[in-house]
Amino acid sequence: MAKSAIQKIAMNPSENIAYDKLVLSQENVRRVKDGLTIEQLAEDIGRRKLLQSLNVRPVLDGDGEETGSFEVPAGGRRYLALGILVKQKRLAKNEPIPCIVNRSGATSAQEDSLAENVHRENLHPLDQFRAFKALKEQGLDVEEIAARFFVSAATVKQRLRLASVSPTLLELYERDEIRLEQIMAFSISHDHARQKQVWERINNNPNMREPYYIRRLLTETTVRADDRRAVYVGAEAYEAAGGVILRDLFEQDGGGWFQDAALLEQLVFDRLKIAAEAVRADGWKWVEAAISFPYGHTSGMRRLYAEPAEMSAEEIARYDAVKAEYDALDAKYAEMEDADQDIEDKLDQLGGELDAFSDRPQVYDPAQKAIAGAFLTLGANGQLQVEAGFVRPEDEPRAEVDYEEEADSEDRDVSQPDEDGAGVVVNGRHTNGGSDTPEEPEDEGIKPLPERLVFDLTAQKTLALRNALASDVDIAFVTVLHALVLQVFYRFAKDSCLEISMVSNSFGQVQGLAETPWAKEIAERHEAWDRDMPDSDKLWEFLLGLDEASREALFAHCASLSLNAVVEPWNKRPGALAHADELAATLGFDMVEAGWSPTLDNYLGRVTKARIVQAVREARGEDSAQLIDHMKKDLMAREAARLLEGSNWLPEPLRLGGDAAVSEAVEVVTGDVTDETAVDGDAAELPAFLADDTGMSSDEPVTVPGEEPDHLQAAE
């Protein structure tokens, strides 16, 4: 049996039809503008001419004959764009337009219009990425590409960045094995090897393939641009030194990430070294420089303060003249009944000049600078901070010694046998058969009292003085205050007869403690008192001269510095911690009122997901907890911080509840596992960010890590 012949398809003919013979068909299905505007399409046609023919049908008269005109059911936007070019006189009215003419009538005009739009497949994003890359390689810059395709320069940069992702990952994207959002996250890094390494790490765990986690892994060894080190060095200097800044072109990145942390820290050290040398050149004995110092790093050092520079004879004379003129004019103005603007302006001028005298520069005594030093560090905003005027204990001035008298004393200290051999002479004193009372030759004069006798007599004096002190509450208060002030402000002074020892823990191991409002307020109060302190031998008179309110305020400040309510697993003190709660209750103290609230840094970013959910549940209820219990760790912590705002919620160690709260606090410290040591269900581990601010210090004269010369030792 013979096979039937397959009917061949005949294409509609292509014709060039003058533009003025074409009209837009009312059967065109496109009604809503989408994509490029008509004006932009006209510009594109004007640049590269028409790339796609129009689909037209002949217009028939009443007898079914062609009229010579043609309607355009498919390609209406191109037709309108050509019309704009005609109006702009860039295209002739009778310019031949390539058209596909449908005379068969097998399909309707609406069907043809719909088919042209429905059957069109949008360009795959990867093809667009590669096309932009090809144009870039042909010599077109970003702005030119953006202008030709009517997109923003930022869009072109994003597409070019995506085209720089590892070809291995792009192949996965082409096969729909990886999402566009993940490719966007991988584009942060230019290191293809690192991109593939991260993909291998997360590929087998769908929960770890979220874009935010990819970004976190790619930037775990980098330094954020808002880090104090990055701000101090600056992006321009870092890039000039060969550093690379990773940027996220698809999300806000706060300036990006400095990829080479080692290079960044070396630049920080280099700049700090120069700054430290400049400070030391001002006359200081030593300078210590570091990215940051632990809280309490000045403990054990005496603080010196600058004083206003002395005025010259000419300045004193000018000050006296201005002051006299101001006082006379002020007295005159006080007697006037009506206001006088000229006099007020003159008083303002003279007052400003007097203020300038009061605000003259603060200077240190050169002799004091010769035994003192300064600390250089970076503030949280990346600005250089200088704390000067600290004297180390070993640099404190020593009392001058009469070396000739000391030599004579040493000669007398040599032990010699007595004439009869029954004893020896030690330190100028005779010992004779163990007797406390040496025999005194009449011709040697009066000898010192025996040590034992002196001890007995002064013991009686001590008890009598104790009895007298107990009867005078005010002086007893001043005496205890004197002992506390010596230990708080003078550290190594031993000028108190009271055997009271005070311990003040600085908790220097707690990161960021110095930036808390409580630490700043304590430091300001301490410095204000420290500026008023006299030499230790004049402290007693100073305290007696204070009014009662000032003495009480100073006492409270000193006593407060010895308070310790820290929970330590190796040093459990339930009684002391319970007393701290009783003290807080008596004071009406509460951490919420003091200004504490849970944040990513101080709590939420340092505990497990279960504890984050528990915190929200306790503060806002089960419904709020269910809103976040399915989230990834980072997103959960951020959302929890928002939910806990204004809730007055506190973690167990900060709550006041007597023994129960203390027990819970101890359990938290000893039994809870944080994300720094354990793995969440949805995350393998926390990134090992380079958050440890390696310090740099100097003994003599300046020390900066990374330097090898003998006089500059690297600090751990």
Secondary structure, DSSP 4 states (H G I P E B T S, - for coil): -PPPPPPPP-PPPEEEEEGGGEEE-TT----S--SS-HHHHHHHHHHH---SPEEEEEEE-TTS-EEEEEEEEE-HHHHHHHHHHHHTTSS-TT-EEEEEE--S-SS-HHHHHHHHHHSPPPPPHHHHHHHHHHHHHTT--HHHHHHHTT--HHHHHHHHHHHTS-HHHHHHHHTTSS-HHHHHHHTT---HHHHHHHHHHHTT-GGG-SHHHHHHHHTTTSEETTSHHHHHH-HHHHHHTT--EE--SSS--TT-EES-HHHHHHHHHHHHHHHHHHHHTTT-SEEEE-S---TTTTTT-EE---EEPPPPHHHHHHHHHHHHHHHHHHHHHHH-SS--HHHHHHHHHHHHHHHHHHTPPEE--HHHHTT-EEEEEE-TTS-EEEEEEEE-GGGSPPPP--HHHHHHHHHHHS-EE-TTSSEEEETTEEEETTBSS----GGG-PPPPPHHHHHHHHHHHHHHHHHHHHT-HHHHHHHHHHHHHIIIIISS----SS---------TTSTTGGGSHHHHHHHHHHHHHHHH---GGGHHHHHHHS-HHHHHHHHHHHHHTT------TTS--HHHHHHHHHHHHHHT--HHHHT----TTTTGGGS-HHHHHHHHHHHH-HHHHHHHTTS-HHHHHHHHHHHTTTS----GGG---HHHHHHHHHHHHHH---TTTS--TT-S--------------SSSEE-TT--STT-PPP-
